[in-house]
Amino acid sequence: MTDVLSVASEIYPLIKTGGLADVAGALPAALSDHGVHMRTLVPGYRQVLDRIERGAVLAHFDDLFGGAARLIAGASDGLDLIVIEADHLYDRPGGPYSGPDGVDWPDNWRRFAALSWVAAEIARGLLDGYSPRIVHAHDWQAAMSAAYIAFGPPSDVKTVVTIHNLAFQGQFGADIFGQLRLPAGAFTMTGVEYYGGVGFLKGGLQCAHALTTVSPTYALEIRTPEFGMGLDGLLRARTDDLHGILNGIDTRAWDPSIDGALAKTFRADALKWRGENKTALLERFHLDDGEGPLFGIVSRLTWQKGIDLLAGAVDDLVAMGGRLCVLGTGEADLEQGLLAAQERHRGKVGVILGYDEGLSHLVQGGADAILIPSRFEPCGLTQLYGLRYGCVPVVAHTGGLADTVIDANEAAVAAGVATGVQFSPITGPALSDALRRTVKLYHDQKVWRRLQRCGMKSDVSWDASASRYADLYRGLLGGND
Ligand code: ADP
């Protein structure tokens, strides 16, 4: 078995703000069939410490970036965890990055430098009987692991940094550099220096042996100025080391034939049972029944997710005979825009502001189509859940959405391979056109059923992607493992 230490600032089911947690939570099991043993290093937030089964104390630190700390072995839901118990950094109310008021903690640089520094210490042999060959760091919060390893003593450990979303880069002022425990030589263009400050993701991308991101199309997009968010030059220079590997989903947690969150379970060959979920969903959102399709949204309500485009297209959607249910939380003005649409279209538009895992399953199992008008989308998971649940994805043509949905153009419908609807450019009028096409497809129930069934047959599991990660690790180790 190849030992890989995954380093992640969130992990499902312990703590989650987005897709990163799903990936960090699903990869270990997926990789175990491919000769990889993955342990995951995570911060000891309250939500994590409250839920794990505690194992041995593995190490002590007198001073982990400002306070005493220890590493404890932990287990939960089949995950093999190393948890950093450091109350001065992680024992706080709120989410992993911000307090209950939603404002980022001002010392996030310290909290996540500590996470990455500990990963590098483990790579250097801190723990008896555990020496990972690979450190696989996720996003800016963990990316500095690669910098700590690169600027530390010579090591055979190989590093991988995965970009889940280039929009979050962990940029801080130069004044923190002196407290990062890095040698002065790291504050250069080939290290962690970024436009005069310190870039955590930038440092990781510069120093890691291999880079990955979560879809082939996003891997291409981020090398362009339009999507590169200032890092496109670096990523172009590292083209040979950058791999696009699609996310899968946990097909046990997301299985419509056994899903306890549904009003009624169903299968591709018994789609009529889906109707009971639609009825339950209409009730939850106080919506009328009707002829047209019910569109669903499960999303962070942000500009990235195109929620402003959606708010602008709601009137069209209703005029076409569609209904809409939205589950999400996010930016206040976008939430207000959706609530205003709900007011305008009582019984046709329903909005639930909040985070509700169970209800997200019911949306996928009961809505006719899942709407994802993102301006950019590294991979996206909701379209994958939609495919698996016969909830036809209507998506912007970008990133992982482009890679996982086959547009129902005439040729694809005739060939019986279509699984959803894509639109481009990513604008309000193009979204309205896509809604129109979807409504038309829906009214041809034979074609619609075929779209649903074809989607339900798509492979959205981790199998193929886990095998690609395992190949990547073996390639880095020279094929000797
Ligand atoms: P991102 O990570 O950019 O937010 P993804 O599509 O990759 O987008 O992953 C989002 C994940 O969060 C999915 O598992 C989705 O179902 C879930 N999710 C988002 N908003 C909510 C919500 N309000 N309630 C329940 N689940 C949600």
Boltz pocket constraint, residues with backbone or C-beta under 6 A from the ligand:
constraints:
  - pocket:
      binder: B
      contacts: [[A, 17], [A, 18], [A, 19], [A, 20], [A, 22], [A, 165], [A, 298], [A, 299], [A, 300], [A, 327], [A, 328], [A, 329], [A, 352], [A, 354], [A, 355], [A, 356], [A, 357], [A, 360], [A, 379], [A, 380], [A, 381], [A, 382], [A, 383]]
      max_distance: 6.0
